[in-house]
Amino acid sequence: MSKRLGHLVTTIAFLVRHRQLASLWSRIRHKLHSETLSFGLRRDLTIPFTAPDANLPLTIRPLAERDIPVLLGTDAPSGTEEGAKDRTARRLLVQEQISTCYVAVTPDDQPCYMQWLIGSGENERIRTFFAGGFPQLAPDEALLEYAFTLEAYRGQRIMPCAMAQIAQKAADFGAQRVITFVIHNNIPSLKGCKRAGFVPHLLRHDRWRLFRRRLTFTRLPDGTPYPFDVEPQSHDSTAHPSPALAGEGTRRTEYASVPS
Ligand SMILES: CC(C)(COP(=O)(O)OP(=O)(O)OC[C@H]1O[C@@H](n2cnc3c(N)ncnc32)[C@H](O)[C@@H]1OP(=O)(O)O)[C@@H](O)C(=O)NCCC(=O)NCCS
C-alpha cells in the first residue's frame, strides 16, 4: 500500500472511530470540488525580531501527552462545528508524530496555544500528511503550521507572542527562513502572523476536482501588503484577495495534479 493510501485509510479510520462524521464528510466535499486561496507568509530569521508580549505571561515548551486532552479533548466545549474540525485536524497531526509541536503555557503550566514547527527533514511526511499542499522545504527552511489558541484565551495576543518565539526555534536546527500558509480570509490568523514578524511572500491557489488537486504558487512582489492593510476595492475580492496580488512582478509555478 502506498504511503498516501495508507495515510488516507488511517485518517478515515480515525474519523469514524472518533465519530467525526461531519469532519469526514466536509473533507470529502472539499476534495470533490473546492477552490482555496491562501497566503504563504515568510519570516527571515537573519533579521532580528523581538517577540511581542501577550496579555499574560507565557512559556513555550514541547507538547506533552497531558496537554492533548486540554487542548484537543473531545470533551472540550468548543461549542462550534469549526472548533470540532480544528481539533480533529490537529489530533490527526499529533497521531502522525511529525516533529515538533510546541505549546504556550500559562505560569501554572496550563496549555493555551499549540503550533507545529517542522524542519526539512520531515519533507516526505509533510507531503504525505498534507497531500502535497506545501512546497518542498529547502534545507534552510522550516514550516510553521496549525496554530490553535483555546477559545477561552483568544484575543489576548497569544498567537503573535507564541508564534514569534516558536519560529525563532527553527534557528536551532539551522533554518534561516520560516514559512506558513493561511487562508486569505482568516483575518485573526493573518493578523497574528503579521505581529509575529511574517510578511506575504506567496499566493497559493488550491483547486480540488474529483479527488485530484492542482496547486499554483504565485510569488508575490516584496512589500505586498496584508489584505486588511489595503483599502477595500469595489471589484470582486474573491478573485484576488489583495489588489497587489494581481500586480506585475509575480512569478507563477504550476504543480502537477496530486492524487490523494
Ligand atoms: C487564529 C488564532 C490562532 C488567533 O489566536 P489568538 O491568540 O486569539 O490571536 P490574537 O489574540 O492575536 O487575536 C487575533 C485577532 O483575532 C481576534 N479574535 C478572534 N477571535 C476572538 C475571540 N474569540 N475573542 C477575542 N478576539 C478574537 C482578535 O480580536 C484579534 O484581532 P484584532 O487585532 O483586530 O483585535 C485563533 O483565532 C484560532 O485558534 N483560530 C482557529 C484555528 C485557526 O484558524 N488557526 C490558524 C490556521 S492558519
PDBQT file of the ligand as one rigid body, heavy atoms in Angstrom, charges set to zero:
ROOT
HETATM    1  C1  LIG A 301      -6.088  32.298  14.662  1.00  0.00    +0.000 C 
HETATM    2  C2  LIG A 301      -5.885  32.139  16.163  1.00  0.00    +0.000 C 
HETATM    3  C3  LIG A 301      -4.764  31.136  16.412  1.00  0.00    +0.000 C 
HETATM    4  C4  LIG A 301      -5.537  33.526  16.753  1.00  0.00    +0.000 C 
HETATM    5  O1  LIG A 301      -5.163  33.331  18.100  1.00  0.00    +0.000 OA
HETATM    6  P1  LIG A 301      -5.230  34.483  19.234  1.00  0.00    +0.000 P 
HETATM    7  O2  LIG A 301      -4.283  34.053  20.291  1.00  0.00    +0.000 OA
HETATM    8  O3  LIG A 301      -6.637  34.757  19.598  1.00  0.00    +0.000 OA
HETATM    9  O4  LIG A 301      -4.645  35.743  18.445  1.00  0.00    +0.000 OA
HETATM   10  P2  LIG A 301      -4.773  37.296  18.834  1.00  0.00    +0.000 P 
HETATM   11  O5  LIG A 301      -5.079  37.452  20.284  1.00  0.00    +0.000 OA
HETATM   12  O6  LIG A 301      -3.570  37.940  18.282  1.00  0.00    +0.000 OA
HETATM   13  O7  LIG A 301      -6.068  37.768  18.036  1.00  0.00    +0.000 OA
HETATM   14  C5  LIG A 301      -6.041  37.917  16.628  1.00  0.00    +0.000 C 
HETATM   15  C6  LIG A 301      -7.298  38.637  16.200  1.00  0.00    +0.000 C 
HETATM   16  O8  LIG A 301      -8.402  37.771  16.399  1.00  0.00    +0.000 OA
HETATM   17  C7  LIG A 301      -9.480  38.469  17.032  1.00  0.00    +0.000 C 
HETATM   18  N1  LIG A 301     -10.288  37.421  17.678  1.00  0.00    +0.000 N 
HETATM   19  C8  LIG A 301     -10.693  36.313  17.032  1.00  0.00    +0.000 A 
HETATM   20  N2  LIG A 301     -11.467  35.540  17.843  1.00  0.00    +0.000 NA
HETATM   21  C9  LIG A 301     -11.541  36.169  19.012  1.00  0.00    +0.000 A 
HETATM   22  C10 LIG A 301     -12.209  35.883  20.240  1.00  0.00    +0.000 A 
HETATM   23  N3  LIG A 301     -12.945  34.783  20.397  1.00  0.00    +0.000 N 
HETATM   24  N4  LIG A 301     -12.069  36.747  21.243  1.00  0.00    +0.000 NA
HETATM   25  C11 LIG A 301     -11.356  37.852  21.077  1.00  0.00    +0.000 A 
HETATM   26  N5  LIG A 301     -10.708  38.181  19.931  1.00  0.00    +0.000 NA
HETATM   27  C12 LIG A 301     -10.800  37.360  18.904  1.00  0.00    +0.000 A 
HETATM   28  C13 LIG A 301      -8.726  39.424  17.908  1.00  0.00    +0.000 C 
HETATM   29  O9  LIG A 301      -9.549  40.499  18.298  1.00  0.00    +0.000 OA
HETATM   30  C14 LIG A 301      -7.585  39.869  17.029  1.00  0.00    +0.000 C 
HETATM   31  O10 LIG A 301      -7.992  40.878  16.141  1.00  0.00    +0.000 OA
HETATM   32  P3  LIG A 301      -7.654  42.447  16.458  1.00  0.00    +0.000 P 
HETATM   33  O11 LIG A 301      -6.189  42.574  16.376  1.00  0.00    +0.000 OA
HETATM   34  O12 LIG A 301      -8.361  43.167  15.370  1.00  0.00    +0.000 OA
HETATM   35  O13 LIG A 301      -8.164  42.723  17.821  1.00  0.00    +0.000 OA
HETATM   36  C15 LIG A 301      -7.186  31.646  16.852  1.00  0.00    +0.000 C 
HETATM   37  O14 LIG A 301      -8.246  32.502  16.483  1.00  0.00    +0.000 OA
HETATM   38  C16 LIG A 301      -7.543  30.209  16.476  1.00  0.00    +0.000 C 
HETATM   39  O15 LIG A 301      -7.080  29.250  17.085  1.00  0.00    +0.000 OA
HETATM   40  N6  LIG A 301      -8.392  30.038  15.429  1.00  0.00    +0.000 N 
HETATM   41  C17 LIG A 301      -8.826  28.716  14.970  1.00  0.00    +0.000 C 
HETATM   42  C18 LIG A 301      -7.719  27.961  14.280  1.00  0.00    +0.000 C 
HETATM   43  C19 LIG A 301      -7.078  28.760  13.172  1.00  0.00    +0.000 C 
HETATM   44  O16 LIG A 301      -7.732  29.449  12.386  1.00  0.00    +0.000 OA
HETATM   45  N7  LIG A 301      -5.751  28.626  13.098  1.00  0.00    +0.000 N 
HETATM   46  C20 LIG A 301      -4.941  29.267  12.107  1.00  0.00    +0.000 C 
HETATM   47  C21 LIG A 301      -4.758  28.336  10.960  1.00  0.00    +0.000 C 
HETATM   48  S1  LIG A 301      -3.697  29.093   9.759  1.00  0.00    +0.000 SA
ENDROOT
TORSDOF 0
